[in-house]
Amino acid sequence: MARKKTPGVKKRLGKKNSQTKWAPFWTVPKAHGKGRVVHPIRNTAIKRNWKRGRLKV
């Protein structure tokens, strides 16, 4: 990728970066029930890592 990024590319990269974060902790009981112990990453739709998958930005 280029060293100097255009504003549009920066905006798209920022959106992709926020999509890889865990879901908030309060979504777990809402989605799986009060007593169930589940990791918040299970509620995250897009699971991407910088090393595993490349972005077509």
C-alpha positions as CSV (number, residue, x, y, z in Angstrom):
1,M,0.0,0.0,0.0
2,A,1.1,3.5,-0.6
3,R,2.9,5.4,2.2
4,K,0.7,8.4,1.8
5,K,-3.0,7.4,1.9
6,T,-5.8,9.4,0.4
7,P,-8.6,10.5,2.7
8,G,-11.1,8.1,1.1
9,V,-8.7,5.1,1.7
10,K,-8.1,6.2,5.3
11,K,-11.9,6.4,5.9
12,R,-12.4,2.9,4.5
13,L,-9.6,1.5,6.5
14,G,-11.0,3.1,9.7
15,K,-14.4,1.5,9.1
16,K,-12.8,-1.9,8.5
17,N,-10.7,-1.5,11.7
18,S,-13.8,-0.8,13.8
19,Q,-15.6,-3.8,12.3
20,T,-13.0,-6.3,13.7
21,K,-13.6,-5.3,17.4
22,W,-15.5,-7.5,19.9
23,A,-19.1,-6.9,20.4
24,P,-20.0,-5.0,23.6
25,F,-20.3,-7.1,26.8
26,W,-24.0,-6.3,27.3
27,T,-24.9,-8.0,24.0
28,V,-24.1,-11.5,25.3
29,P,-27.0,-11.9,27.8
30,K,-29.3,-10.2,25.3
31,A,-28.4,-12.6,22.5
32,H,-27.7,-15.9,24.4
33,G,-29.7,-15.6,27.6
34,K,-28.9,-14.4,31.1
35,G,-27.1,-17.4,32.5
36,R,-25.0,-18.4,29.4
37,V,-21.3,-17.6,29.5
38,V,-20.2,-16.8,25.9
39,H,-17.3,-14.7,24.6
40,P,-18.3,-11.4,23.1
41,I,-16.5,-12.2,19.8
42,R,-19.3,-14.7,19.0
43,N,-21.6,-11.8,18.4
44,T,-19.2,-10.0,16.0
45,A,-20.2,-10.5,12.3
46,I,-16.8,-9.8,10.6
47,K,-13.8,-11.6,12.0
48,R,-10.7,-10.4,10.2
49,N,-7.1,-10.3,11.2
50,W,-4.3,-8.2,9.7
51,K,-2.2,-11.3,9.1
52,R,-4.8,-13.7,7.8
53,G,-6.9,-11.7,5.3
54,R,-6.1,-8.9,2.9
55,L,-8.5,-6.0,2.2
56,K,-9.3,-4.8,-1.3
57,V,-9.3,-1.1,-0.4
